[in-house]
């Protein structure tokens, strides 16, 4: 598995549209193998955002970069309004994900397609 990090500058007034654009592209990205995409904003206002994506392999990520589906997403007005820094790739060599823990303290964060466990 690989993780890709990219710093982005989202212009004032574009944040909500940018986050909606990320959500709107979820299905097509998942069809091409993405495992996760997180948009991280600095705790103190004024800094750049960071986009973290996870992919099964370099080959799957490279295939996504080469697809016309990606080109269609990047030609959008929202994508063009955001400034993107270079992508840095990392190999995942250890660690873990606690998927149930992502929503245990904030149940409102359950995505609609994720069933909740009974109490």
N, C-alpha and C positions, 0 to 999 in steps of 0.2 A: 504494500500500500504506500502511496505517496501523499504528501500534503503540499499544497501550493499556497504561498502567501503573496499578497499583492497590496501595496498601499494605494489608496484611491483618494482623490480630492472631489468631494461632492459639493457643487456650488450651493450657496445659500438658496433656499426655496426649492431645491430639487430632492431633498432627503426622502420625503414620502413617496415621490414618484420613483426614485431609484429603488427603494425597498420593495415597492409594488412590482417593478420590472424584474427584480430578482425572483420574487414569488411567481410571477407570470411565466418565467422561463424554467421553473422547476421541473415540470413534466418532461420537456424535451431534453434537458440536461440529464435527468434520471434515465431516460431511454438510451442515452449515450454513455451511461455508466457512472455518473457522479455519485458519490456516497454521501457527501455532506457539503453544504455551503453556508458559511457563517459570515455575517457582516458585523464587524466589531468597531465600535466608536469609542474614542477616548473618554475617560471619566471626566476630564476637564474639557469644556467646550473649546473649540478653535483648532484642534489638531486634525490630522488626516485620519480617515477610516482605514481599516485593514480588512480585506476579504480573504477568508481561509476556505479552501476547497480541499476535499479528500477524494482520491481516485484509487481504483484497484491497482493500477500500474502506470508506468510511463507510456506504454503502448496505448492504453485506453485513453489517457489524457491527450496524447498526440493525435489519435484518431478523431477526438472531439475537436481539437483545434483545426483540423483539416476539413471538417464537414461543412457543407453549405448551410446546415441548420444553425451553426454558430455564427456564420456570416450574416444570416438573417437577423439574429438577435443583436449583433454588434452594429448593424446599420440603423438601429432605432434612434430616435431623437434623444431619448434618455441616456443611452450608452454614449452617444456623441457629446453630451453635456458634461460628462464626468471625465476627469483626467486620471489616467491609469499609469502607475509606475511599473517597471519590469516585474515579471513573475519570478519568484524564487521557489525552486522545488526542493523538498526534503524527503528523504527516505524515512519511513516509520520503522524504527528498530526496536521499539519497546513501548510500554505503557498500556493503557486500557481506556475504554469508554464505559461509563455507567449510564446507560440509556434510561432506565427507570428513574434514576436520580435526577435527570434533567427536569422532570416535572413534579417531583415530590414536594418541593417547597413553593411551587407556583403552578397549581393545577390549570390555570387559565392558559398555560403554554402548551397544553396537549393539542397536537394537530388533529383536525377533524377525522383523519383516517386511522388514528391510533386509539384503540379501545382502552378504557381505563380498567385497572384491576379492581375487583370488588373489595370493599373495605373490610 
